[in-house]
């Protein structure tokens, strides 16, 4: 039988562009080795930072170099897709952050009427928007840290409103607290604040990234994560823990070698592990996720309380990323994981349109 033509879509218009390139390189390698090489034919497609799609020749050069391609928007039609894109049987988007895991590219792929790996428009959008996500978690009865939502207009438009807003945050949440743009990933734009001056600065900065902001109460806790794999009957992996010496798990800590350590499996009581796994599956269903997700939690060891932090519907997928490592420690190797994700994407396709491999 002929090989399934997999369109590996990476890069994208977000601050996580370079991470996407590394993730795509690891996936491309997994699809071209072992049994996968007999089942799949990989067609890489690279989206530049300006939104221009590039075909196989440039995409492979980017994968090989690990470096971003220069923008060409002034000379190329943004809506001109590469020649081989209509030949793709299934898309594997590995676009982190806005314009990649927020439902936008998922909407485009849905219109193409070709199956794709991961959540659809709704699951992706809710997984990216921290305010919508937390609303869904609350509806599902999942415990969370206390939080407050803020709009850009409250921060910038009315000088009389802003001081009262800060008063309210101080009274309701106290210090320290975290200020986050609602729709950015990888800790971009996030600040930990301990004073009124820091709070005002952080709100102003977050408003430059997004018109919707969330402020969360700080909590002394261990940061643990669980991976989910599946569609209507998902499975949860072993639980992992992130340890670090920086003030919080910011962008630099997350992506600088040696700044953070992953403990897999996490040294936790079995009852706590089982609770986290159960809550992960509940969160996965709450946002209508599909295929894959990583769910992050706070474990307050002093009280035994488990608080859900967020769900990531398109987590980092490098060979050293938490998501594939969690599954490796659960018994599913990186190549097997990539294969299963493709099969799950086919499974979600309407029966009449399903591909056969």
URFENKA-V265471 format. One record per backbone hydrogen bond with DSSP energy under -1.0 kcal/mol. CO is the residue of the C=O (numbers start at 1). NH is the residue of the N-H. If there is no record, write none. Layout:
co=CO nh=NH
co=CO nh=NH
//
This chain:
co=4 nh=41
co=5 nh=89
co=5 nh=90
co=6 nh=43
co=7 nh=92
co=8 nh=45
co=9 nh=94
co=10 nh=47
co=12 nh=14
co=14 nh=17
co=16 nh=20
co=17 nh=21
co=18 nh=22
co=19 nh=23
co=20 nh=24
co=21 nh=25
co=22 nh=26
co=23 nh=27
co=24 nh=28
co=25 nh=29
co=26 nh=30
co=27 nh=31
co=35 nh=38
co=36 nh=40
co=39 nh=4
co=41 nh=6
co=43 nh=8
co=45 nh=10
co=46 nh=54
co=47 nh=12
co=48 nh=51
co=52 nh=48
co=54 nh=46
co=55 nh=59
co=56 nh=60
co=57 nh=61
co=58 nh=62
co=59 nh=63
co=60 nh=64
co=61 nh=65
co=62 nh=66
co=72 nh=75
co=72 nh=76
co=77 nh=80
co=82 nh=85
co=84 nh=87
co=85 nh=88
co=90 nh=7
co=91 nh=117
co=92 nh=9
co=97 nh=100
co=97 nh=101
co=103 nh=107
co=104 nh=108
co=105 nh=109
co=106 nh=110
co=107 nh=111
co=108 nh=112
co=109 nh=114
co=110 nh=113
co=115 nh=91
co=120 nh=124
co=121 nh=125
co=122 nh=126
co=123 nh=127
co=124 nh=128
co=125 nh=129
co=129 nh=133
co=130 nh=134
co=131 nh=135
co=132 nh=136
co=133 nh=137
co=134 nh=138
co=135 nh=139
co=136 nh=140
co=137 nh=142
co=138 nh=141
co=143 nh=308
co=146 nh=217
co=148 nh=215
co=150 nh=213
co=151 nh=155
co=152 nh=156
co=153 nh=157
co=158 nh=161
co=158 nh=162
co=161 nh=165
co=162 nh=166
co=163 nh=167
co=164 nh=168
co=165 nh=169
co=166 nh=170
co=167 nh=171
co=168 nh=172
co=169 nh=173
co=169 nh=174
co=176 nh=218
co=177 nh=193
co=178 nh=216
co=179 nh=191
co=180 nh=214
co=182 nh=130
co=185 nh=188
co=187 nh=190
co=191 nh=179
co=193 nh=177
co=195 nh=199
co=196 nh=200
co=197 nh=201
co=198 nh=202
co=199 nh=203
co=200 nh=204
co=201 nh=205
co=202 nh=206
co=203 nh=207
co=205 nh=208
co=206 nh=209
co=206 nh=210
co=211 nh=152
co=212 nh=182
co=213 nh=150
co=214 nh=180
co=215 nh=148
co=216 nh=178
co=222 nh=299
co=223 nh=242
co=224 nh=297
co=225 nh=240
co=226 nh=295
co=227 nh=237
co=228 nh=293
co=229 nh=235
co=230 nh=291
co=235 nh=229
co=239 nh=266
co=240 nh=225
co=241 nh=263
co=243 nh=261
co=248 nh=250
co=250 nh=254
co=251 nh=255
co=252 nh=256
co=256 nh=259
co=261 nh=243
co=263 nh=241
co=266 nh=268
co=269 nh=273
co=270 nh=274
co=271 nh=275
co=272 nh=276
co=273 nh=277
co=274 nh=278
co=275 nh=279
co=276 nh=280
co=277 nh=281
co=278 nh=282
co=279 nh=283
co=280 nh=284
co=281 nh=285
co=282 nh=286
co=283 nh=287
co=284 nh=289
co=285 nh=288
co=290 nh=292
co=291 nh=230
co=293 nh=228
co=294 nh=312
co=295 nh=226
co=296 nh=309
co=296 nh=310
co=297 nh=224
co=298 nh=307
co=299 nh=222
co=299 nh=301
co=300 nh=303
co=300 nh=304
co=305 nh=300
co=307 nh=298
co=310 nh=296
co=312 nh=294
co=318 nh=321
co=321 nh=325
co=322 nh=326
co=323 nh=327
co=324 nh=328
co=325 nh=329
co=327 nh=331
co=327 nh=332
co=333 nh=337
co=334 nh=338
co=335 nh=339
co=336 nh=340
co=337 nh=341
co=338 nh=342
co=339 nh=343
co=340 nh=344
co=341 nh=345
co=342 nh=346
co=343 nh=347
co=344 nh=348
co=350 nh=353
co=351 nh=354
//
